[in-house]
Amino acid sequence: MGERTPHLDAQARGMWFGLTAAHSRGHLIRAILEGVAFSLRDSLEIFKELEIPVEEIRASGGGSRNFIWREIQADIYGKELVTLRESEGSAYGAAMLAGVGAKIYSSVEESAGQAIQVRERMTPRKEHVEIYDRQYEVYRNLYPAVQKLAHQLAAIGTDS
């Protein structure tokens, strides 16, 4: 389905790089999670380039309930990952805004201050951050290395 950030490229495709016969189904599943987190890290890198500080990262939704997924993200981002007591962020945020509109709260800041409560903090593990930083450099180099091939594949009309 392509990539949006930081590469606005509908022809971008995913791949497993470095795959050997020694890898198992579990390795492939973990690689998918790591790839998604590396893609999200691309957005954090844009904030860093723009000198916009990111103090903490909040995870919400169904995925935020999975310990391994949260651990991978904290390690790849190299930042604390926070989950909130209410895991459905969008719906909860809409309800908080409705509370401001209905004058239950005087401001968005007041509603957030009263309603948002941290459930858990996931601290990145230094030794894993160092490994993921090296892997992230490989990840960053893969897109430009295979971009032309992905476009050639799209031009011949196959997505296999």
KOLMAR-506479 format. One line per field, with one value per residue (C-alpha): residue in three letters; residue number from 1; x, y, z. Coordinates in Angstrom, 3 decimals. Example, Ala and Ser with C-alpha at 12.3 -4.5 7.8 and 13.67 -1.06 7.14 Angstrom:
res <- ALA  SER
n <- 1  2
px <- 12.300  13.670
py <- -4.500  -1.060
pz <- 7.800  7.140
REM end
This chain:
res <- MET  GLY  GLU  ARG  THR  PRO  HIS  LEU  ASP  ALA  GLN  ALA  ARG  GLY  MET  TRP  PHE  GLY  LEU  THR  ALA  ALA  HIS  SER  ARG  GLY  HIS  LEU  ILE  ARG  ALA  ILE  LEU  GLU  GLY  VAL  ALA  PHE  SER  LEU  ARG  ASP  SER  LEU  GLU  ILE  PHE  LYS  GLU  LEU  GLU  ILE  PRO  VAL  GLU  GLU  ILE  ARG  ALA  SER  GLY  GLY  GLY  SER  ARG  ASN  PHE  ILE  TRP  ARG  GLU  ILE  GLN  ALA  ASP  ILE  TYR  GLY  LYS  GLU  LEU  VAL  THR  LEU  ARG  GLU  SER  GLU  GLY  SER  ALA  TYR  GLY  ALA  ALA  MET  LEU  ALA  GLY  VAL  GLY  ALA  LYS  ILE  TYR  SER  SER  VAL  GLU  GLU  SER  ALA  GLY  GLN  ALA  ILE  GLN  VAL  ARG  GLU  ARG  MET  THR  PRO  ARG  LYS  GLU  HIS  VAL  GLU  ILE  TYR  ASP  ARG  GLN  TYR  GLU  VAL  TYR  ARG  ASN  LEU  TYR  PRO  ALA  VAL  GLN  LYS  LEU  ALA  HIS  GLN  LEU  ALA  ALA  ILE  GLY  THR  ASP  SER
n <- 1  2  3  4  5  6  7  8  9  10  11  12  13  14  15  16  17  18  19  20  21  22  23  24  25  26  27  28  29  30  31  32  33  34  35  36  37  38  39  40  41  42  43  44  45  46  47  48  49  50  51  52  53  54  55  56  57  58  59  60  61  62  63  64  65  66  67  68  69  70  71  72  73  74  75  76  77  78  79  80  81  82  83  84  85  86  87  88  89  90  91  92  93  94  95  96  97  98  99  100  101  102  103  104  105  106  107  108  109  110  111  112  113  114  115  116  117  118  119  120  121  122  123  124  125  126  127  128  129  130  131  132  133  134  135  136  137  138  139  140  141  142  143  144  145  146  147  148  149  150  151  152  153  154  155  156  157  158  159  160
px <- 0.000  3.042  4.519  3.481  6.049  8.728  8.493  5.320  5.548  2.547  4.876  7.034  6.920  7.876  10.424  12.334  16.017  18.664  16.301  17.953  16.748  17.557  14.723  11.403  7.826  8.399  11.336  9.170  6.381  8.844  10.420  7.011  6.582  10.116  9.539  6.394  8.206  11.132  8.608  7.099  10.610  11.004  8.354  10.218  13.373  11.491  10.577  14.252  15.374  12.842  14.134  10.688  11.236  9.396  9.375  7.335  5.427  1.920  0.499  -3.233  -5.631  -5.544  -1.842  -0.994  -2.111  0.699  3.818  6.248  4.927  5.353  8.833  9.926  8.643  10.367  13.647  13.443  12.409  14.928  12.262  9.874  6.592  3.540  0.195  -2.836  -5.562  -8.008  -6.587  -8.994  -7.367  -9.493  -12.884  -11.730  -10.351  -13.639  -15.524  -13.180  -13.761  -17.502  -17.085  -15.457  -18.247  -20.899  -19.112  -18.294  -14.677  -13.576  -10.807  -9.160  -6.208  -8.492  -10.254  -6.923  -5.478  -8.391  -9.106  -5.730  -3.985  -0.827  -1.214  2.341  5.707  7.980  11.606  13.906  16.674  20.047  21.611  18.598  18.524  22.134  21.349  18.183  20.047  22.456  19.572  17.691  20.598  20.277  16.488  16.984  19.321  16.981  14.339  16.650  18.461  15.302  13.063  13.823  13.123  9.751  8.756  9.860  7.734  4.716  5.270  5.025  1.702  2.459  2.398  3.910
py <- 0.000  2.255  4.579  8.013  9.388  10.382  8.894  9.858  6.836  4.692  2.177  1.510  -2.132  -4.065  -6.825  -9.077  -8.255  -10.645  -13.601  -17.019  -20.586  -20.267  -17.772  -19.004  -17.803  -15.946  -14.072  -13.003  -11.762  -9.833  -8.378  -7.037  -5.308  -3.906  -2.673  -0.827  0.733  1.763  3.406  5.288  6.269  7.985  10.457  10.998  11.725  14.465  16.058  15.842  17.517  20.310  20.634  19.849  18.108  14.842  14.170  10.974  8.781  7.583  4.372  3.725  1.289  -2.484  -2.746  -0.828  -3.859  -6.036  -5.990  -7.088  -4.494  -1.728  -2.990  -3.030  0.513  1.924  0.298  1.439  5.000  5.163  6.960  6.136  4.731  5.512  3.754  5.370  3.884  4.427  2.664  4.019  7.404  8.811  8.060  9.164  12.409  13.103  12.540  14.933  17.600  17.051  17.582  20.949  21.833  20.871  23.063  20.061  21.231  24.837  23.942  21.114  21.368  20.902  17.899  16.289  16.974  15.232  12.455  11.278  8.866  6.907  3.135  2.075  3.456  1.359  2.444  1.630  -0.858  0.722  -2.405  -2.897  0.788  0.504  -2.579  -1.036  2.201  0.189  -1.750  1.491  2.756  -0.369  0.180  3.819  2.724  0.034  2.358  4.275  1.028  -0.747  2.163  1.757  -1.997  -1.419  1.007  -1.468  -4.152  -1.829  -0.945  -4.560  -4.878  -7.366  -6.919  -10.315
pz <- 0.000  -0.186  2.378  3.503  5.960  5.225  1.715  -0.094  -2.383  -3.279  -4.963  -1.874  -0.809  2.291  2.459  4.782  4.497  5.785  5.974  6.290  6.710  10.429  10.933  12.304  12.090  15.377  13.876  10.943  13.202  15.354  12.195  11.129  14.497  14.323  10.763  11.786  14.744  12.496  10.160  13.103  14.224  10.845  12.039  15.312  13.315  11.456  14.804  15.831  12.568  13.176  16.766  18.191  21.538  22.207  25.937  25.976  23.604  24.398  23.016  22.807  21.223  21.154  20.374  23.532  25.539  24.164  26.360  23.618  21.164  23.752  24.634  20.971  20.472  23.571  22.528  18.890  19.773  22.629  24.631  27.418  26.138  28.249  28.236  29.784  31.926  29.053  26.011  23.370  22.843  20.011  21.531  24.971  23.554  21.773  25.045  26.849  24.196  24.523  28.266  27.570  25.124  27.706  30.305  32.530  32.238  31.770  29.304  27.393  29.789  32.799  31.266  30.328  33.761  35.467  32.996  31.717  34.057  33.292  33.601  32.829  31.781  29.569  29.807  26.873  27.591  26.780  25.285  22.997  22.000  20.813  18.691  17.256  16.433  14.257  12.680  12.044  9.929  7.748  7.592  6.498  3.701  2.358  0.888  -1.464  -2.329  -3.544  -4.602  -8.306  -8.130  -6.442  -9.185  -11.872  -10.227  -10.205  -13.869  -14.977  -13.178  -10.431  -6.689  -5.915
REM end
